[in-house]
Amino acid sequence: MLFEPFVESAKFAAAYRNHHWQHVRKTQLATEIELSEGVAPYPNKSDHILDRLEVDEIAT
Protein backbone atom coordinates (compact mmCIF):
# COMPACT_ATOMS: atom_id res chain seq x y z
CA MET A 1 0.00 0.00 0.00
CA LEU A 2 1.44 3.32 -1.04
CA PHE A 3 -0.50 5.51 1.41
CA GLU A 4 -2.70 4.67 4.36
CA PRO A 5 -6.34 5.68 3.75
CA PHE A 6 -7.41 8.97 5.29
CA VAL A 7 -10.58 8.42 7.31
CA GLU A 8 -12.34 11.21 9.21
CA SER A 9 -15.71 11.45 10.89
CA ALA A 10 -18.50 13.18 9.01
CA LYS A 11 -19.12 15.49 11.97
CA PHE A 12 -15.51 16.73 11.91
CA ALA A 13 -15.56 17.09 8.13
CA ALA A 14 -18.75 19.20 8.28
CA ALA A 15 -17.35 21.38 11.07
CA TYR A 16 -14.14 21.94 9.08
CA ARG A 17 -16.14 22.80 5.95
CA ASN A 18 -18.13 25.39 7.91
CA HIS A 19 -14.97 26.81 9.51
CA HIS A 20 -13.32 27.11 6.11
CA TRP A 21 -16.38 28.80 4.60
CA GLN A 22 -16.60 31.34 7.43
CA HIS A 23 -12.96 32.07 8.30
CA VAL A 24 -10.44 30.78 5.76
CA ARG A 25 -11.73 31.68 2.32
CA LYS A 26 -11.26 35.24 1.20
CA THR A 27 -14.47 36.87 0.03
CA GLN A 28 -16.40 40.10 0.24
CA LEU A 29 -19.71 38.20 0.41
CA ALA A 30 -21.54 37.27 3.60
CA THR A 31 -20.23 34.17 5.38
CA GLU A 32 -23.21 33.29 7.59
CA ILE A 33 -24.30 29.65 7.59
CA GLU A 34 -27.80 28.44 8.43
CA LEU A 35 -27.31 25.14 10.23
CA SER A 36 -29.82 22.38 9.58
CA GLU A 37 -31.96 21.35 12.53
CA GLY A 38 -33.35 18.02 13.66
CA VAL A 39 -30.79 15.94 11.81
CA ALA A 40 -30.57 12.31 12.95
CA PRO A 41 -28.59 9.31 11.77
CA TYR A 42 -30.01 7.56 8.69
CA PRO A 43 -32.17 10.42 7.36
CA ASN A 44 -34.82 9.84 4.73
CA LYS A 45 -33.99 10.78 1.17
CA SER A 46 -36.45 13.68 1.35
CA ASP A 47 -34.98 15.19 4.57
CA HIS A 48 -33.14 18.51 4.26
CA ILE A 49 -29.89 17.82 6.12
CA LEU A 50 -27.40 20.20 4.48
CA ASP A 51 -26.16 23.42 6.03
CA ARG A 52 -27.16 26.37 3.84
CA LEU A 53 -25.14 29.47 3.11
CA GLU A 54 -26.86 32.83 3.28
CA VAL A 55 -25.15 33.80 0.01
CA ASP A 56 -26.64 30.76 -1.76
CA GLU A 57 -30.11 31.66 -0.48
CA ILE A 58 -29.80 35.13 -1.98
CA ALA A 59 -28.47 33.81 -5.30
CA THR A 60 -31.29 31.31 -5.85
C-alpha positions as CSV (number, residue, x, y, z in Angstrom):
1,M,0.0,0.0,0.0
2,L,1.4,3.3,-1.0
3,F,-0.5,5.5,1.4
4,E,-2.7,4.7,4.4
5,P,-6.3,5.7,3.7
6,F,-7.4,9.0,5.3
7,V,-10.6,8.4,7.3
8,E,-12.3,11.2,9.2
9,S,-15.7,11.5,10.9
10,A,-18.5,13.2,9.0
11,K,-19.1,15.5,12.0
12,F,-15.5,16.7,11.9
13,A,-15.6,17.1,8.1
14,A,-18.8,19.2,8.3
15,A,-17.4,21.4,11.1
16,Y,-14.1,21.9,9.1
17,R,-16.1,22.8,6.0
18,N,-18.1,25.4,7.9
19,H,-15.0,26.8,9.5
20,H,-13.3,27.1,6.1
21,W,-16.4,28.8,4.6
22,Q,-16.6,31.3,7.4
23,H,-13.0,32.1,8.3
24,V,-10.4,30.8,5.8
25,R,-11.7,31.7,2.3
26,K,-11.3,35.2,1.2
27,T,-14.5,36.9,0.0
28,Q,-16.4,40.1,0.2
29,L,-19.7,38.2,0.4
30,A,-21.5,37.3,3.6
31,T,-20.2,34.2,5.4
32,E,-23.2,33.3,7.6
33,I,-24.3,29.7,7.6
34,E,-27.8,28.4,8.4
35,L,-27.3,25.1,10.2
36,S,-29.8,22.4,9.6
37,E,-32.0,21.4,12.5
38,G,-33.4,18.0,13.7
39,V,-30.8,15.9,11.8
40,A,-30.6,12.3,13.0
41,P,-28.6,9.3,11.8
42,Y,-30.0,7.6,8.7
43,P,-32.2,10.4,7.4
44,N,-34.8,9.8,4.7
45,K,-34.0,10.8,1.2
46,S,-36.4,13.7,1.3
47,D,-35.0,15.2,4.6
48,H,-33.1,18.5,4.3
49,I,-29.9,17.8,6.1
50,L,-27.4,20.2,4.5
51,D,-26.2,23.4,6.0
52,R,-27.2,26.4,3.8
53,L,-25.1,29.5,3.1
54,E,-26.9,32.8,3.3
55,V,-25.2,33.8,0.0
56,D,-26.6,30.8,-1.8
57,E,-30.1,31.7,-0.5
58,I,-29.8,35.1,-2.0
59,A,-28.5,33.8,-5.3
60,T,-31.3,31.3,-5.8
